[in-house]
């Protein structure tokens, strides 16, 4: 009863519980023998030596025994908690390494790294393997000669058959995506050894993490394909009237000025070559400006002094700044066709960039007819309109690549002109591709 009453108090003592157990055990033993003496009165008073000889050995041994028992229990609990803490830390470290390893995608080097991470996190394993795209990636951690003999035999069969028969010391877990098996994670211990519940749960957790990363990679791939499809859609929207009018202009110059006709043909060829080339995620600003320059030269041949274009870029920006392809050309074309040329006297288009610490403000300004307030509100969301599909496409691609804050912004006043700009995060020029090594 006394032990029950002291339990709650003892629970609050997280350190040196054995000492508190010693004190309470001593007090309870003294209390017990006091009751014993009271209940055996008066015999105990008549024979105090007999009471002492009986009680002292029991009091000392019981007190020490209780203290030792609690001390051993406390040490065992501490060791158990330490092991759980270490296991948890190792698990999270392994998860972090898996995430950082697979950021570059499922490549030979990164898949091999998974086997190393699993083998390190579970020291009881003698080898680990990952099967992905019909290739086998193996990591050995042999501790004895018997382990090596066993592991080499099992991994040889695995390389040959891409599977192993069911064995108590071998655990095979499938990696799934959309109800399809895309690979396997296989772990093995020494013969006669089995997997603990913790080890099985850890490997299952690794499988789920790999599945999640694979799904994320597929989503990124689909996003990239969608971005390419949008670029190709924009390429397909090259105005046939522009081509028709340009060919008529070239036809006019063929007889009157063959040299100008030859230059225009070259500009038209370069324009289509750059505009219809295979899309990539980023290109240099200089490459984009070559497309714009070809387009402007062709339009100037038609409209002469009615069209004036100025640029505000430094040479360093042109070579080092990376932007999505077909970002500025559709904006310039829109400014020319729907702004400047609609004015009888023509106007000016200005293309430039304002550099900030973490982003660049890219803008296209024209002194054209402007856009009405009613039309301006729906310009970037009305996908059914075909006269400004270039603006809509550029806006959606910027949002898709950089986020909601990086879409197009349009300011316009009827009869005065239009400003179109976007805040594009800085993207460093890639100097080269990293080497990839397979295992």
Buried (B, 14 or more C-beta within 10 A) or exposed (E): EEEEEBEEEEEEEEEEBBEBBBEBBBEBBEEBBEEEBEEEEEEBEEEEEEBEEBBEEEBEEBBEEBBEEBBEEBEEEEEEEEEEEEBEEBBEEBBEBBEEBBEEEBBBBBBBBBBBBBBBBBEBBBBBBBBBEEBBBBBBBBEEEEBBEBBEEBBEEBEEEEEBEEEEBBBBBEBBBEEEEBBBBBBBBBBEEEBEEEBBEBBEBBBEBBBEBBEEBEEEEEEBEEBBEBBEEBBEEBBEEBBEBBEEBBEBBBEEEEEBBEBBBEBBEBBBEBBEEEBEEBBBBBBBBBBBBBBBBBBBBBBEEBBBBEBEBEEEBBEBBBBBBBBBBBBBBBBBBBBBBEBEEBBBBBBBBEEEEEBBBBBBBBBBBBBEEEBBEEBBEEEEEEEBBBBBBBBBBBBBBBEEEBBBBBBBEEEEBBBBBBBBEEBEEEEEEEEEEEE
